[in-house]
Amino acid sequence: MEKKKVIEAQKINKFFFSPNKTQVLREVSFSVNKGEFVSVMGKSGCGKSTLLYILSTMDTDYEGKLFLDDQLITGQPSDKLSRLRNEKIGFVFQFHYLIHEFSVLENVMIPGLKLNQKSREELEHIALEKLKIFDMQDHALKKANQLSGGQKQRVSIARALMNDPLIIMSDEPTGNLDKKNSDLVFGIFRELVVEFQQTMLMVTHDLELAAKTDRTIEMEDGTIISYG
Amino acid sequence: MVAAVGVTFSITMFIALLGFMNGLNELLDGLILNRTAHVRFYNDIKPNEQQPLDLSEEFKDWFNVIRSIKPTVSRVSIYNNEAIIRTLQADNRVLGVAPKIAVQGFFNVGNVDLPAVLNGIAVEEEDRLFAFSDYVVAGDFMDLKYSANSIILGKGAADKMMADLGDYVQLTTAQGNRVLLKVVGYYQSGIGELDNLQSYVSLNTAQKMIGETSSYVTDIQVKLFDFNLSPGFAREYSSIFGIDADDIQTVNAQFETGSQIRSLISYAVGITLLVVSGFGIYNILNMMIYEKMDTIAILKAIGFSGSDVRYIFITIALVIGFVGGLLGLIFGFIACLGIEQIPFETEALPTIKTFPVDFNPKYYLIGGVFSLITTYFAGFFPSQKASSVDPVEIIRGK
């Protein structure tokens, strides 16, 4: 049985214009299937983060075509992209980006509140379920700034999961963490893929980490040199 | 928080200032306007426009120049005044009508004669329309009606004659009649010149003093429901009755101008306060956006669109405006209550014991609306900036 493509990039070109015109991505084409754990690896400056931001639909200034769930999303208006992002993509960044004024539970709930399809009680229940995956349910009512770095990162993963996205994109999710915590976070990723058939796309420069994923795409100077 | 306090403060000041200024305005206007008839009907003393020469057949086609014309002896009394008063009272624009007689004369105090203008008034009507009793500082004004040959002396005149309540003063009218009048009260308007000269007697006493019948009336004072109608009203009836009429706006035009300019100034100051606090909010929101750049970026990454972010910031601004404005209105009201308690006693204003304050809800409405408008604009521009934040740049920068 052929697996469904969750996200597909076709001949993506990207230029930076300041200080002068430089091509960051050259004819990048690849796809990620459902349930796959893919890592994009390369040295810093090779364009892997740039690629991720294009895939995430936040950066719209590129050439080429991008399909999400078999829908062409290149050239869509930004309001529609925002909605797509809200519904189908979860993010985990190097930095956790939690909102300090809110409690952990509220932080996790934000994407769900934005999607506005379920009642607040339901959302609270779902958010608690998500936190349980990471054993964080006891911290649900704490303020975000009372947590440790590793805990914060786990909360931000729970937030990414909130709307049951098609794909989770992460940019150096362990970059700010020590060995123990980064192993923990990676373990969670692994578990999500195995237990929930969650599709994952992770950008990293850590060879060791990349080796543990299903497939590693290697990049150099804006082109893909290996599809893993 | 600071922004809300700023709005609170400026709205408080706005309300207190406007309330106080307009309270003073109304007091000062009231000083003159309340006691002045909106329209006054009388017979003016003036030369006849049709001199005998003009009527002569012989000089009809000539250009006549006559020098040194004297005013005619016309009757000061208003002809058929009872009918006029009835007609005026039937008009539905009219609040009330009070007839009056002006009598000139002198008080005889020993060797000295003090000039006096006596107003014969219909006591009850005068009090109802012109708040007469407010200005009677000693004695009971109704005594004027109940006891014959009684007088309420101007405070200035009373002080000069050293006349106490219950004393008798002797008065010679311009016609030469001498009368003894019993002092039943003092009158103080706050305008010194008036208090030295004016005294009040009842209509009957005045008619008796000059030896006229009870139909003799020299002035008819009319008070309207809306005094802005007075010029038209004066013209209309002056032509119907064929007598002279003065309206309040022509006679007291300078008071109108004065009070208008005063309220203009207080509005200007109040609005300046609000605009300044608007800039304060603008600054604070701007700072907040720089501080919350990360939050905005992540909200956008999660799926909030630019308009959602703008909506959030405008909401924050409006909440600040609303809370600040509401507190401001409350504190403004309290401040007004406070100002109203401050004692303010002057010789000139016998009826005023504390500072006057106007609690017109109009100012609260203006204050409230303005606080929302200024905070909306103060929030609009920063939120515009926030909505255009590019999440890629922020997240990349870390």
Contacts between the chains, C-beta under 8 A, distances in Angstrom:
chain1	res1	chain2	res2	distance
A	49	B	396	6.7
A	53	B	392	4.8
A	53	B	395	7.8
A	53	B	396	7.4
A	56	B	301	7.2
A	58	B	300	7.3
A	58	B	301	6.1
A	58	B	390	8.0
A	58	B	391	5.3
A	58	B	392	5.1
A	59	B	392	5.0
A	78	B	305	6.4
A	78	B	306	6.8
A	79	B	305	4.8
A	79	B	307	7.2
A	82	B	300	7.3
A	82	B	303	5.2
A	82	B	304	6.4
A	82	B	305	3.7
A	82	B	306	8.0
A	82	B	308	7.6
A	83	B	303	6.5
A	83	B	305	7.6
A	84	B	303	7.8
A	85	B	301	7.1
A	85	B	302	7.1
A	85	B	303	4.3
A	86	B	302	6.3
A	86	B	303	2.3
A	86	B	304	7.5
A	87	B	303	7.1
A	91	B	301	5.3
A	91	B	302	7.0
A	93	B	298	7.9
A	93	B	301	7.8
A	93	B	395	5.9
A	93	B	398	7.6
A	94	B	398	6.4
A	95	B	294	7.7
A	95	B	395	7.6
A	95	B	398	4.8
A	97	B	294	5.7
A	97	B	295	7.5
A	97	B	297	7.1
A	97	B	298	3.9
A	97	B	301	7.8
A	97	B	395	7.7
A	99	B	295	5.2
A	99	B	298	7.5
A	110	B	299	7.4
A	110	B	302	6.2
A	111	B	302	4.9
A	111	B	303	6.3
A	114	B	302	6.6
A	114	B	303	5.5
A	114	B	304	6.0
A	114	B	308	7.4
A	115	B	303	7.4
A	159	B	302	7.5
A	171	B	395	7.5
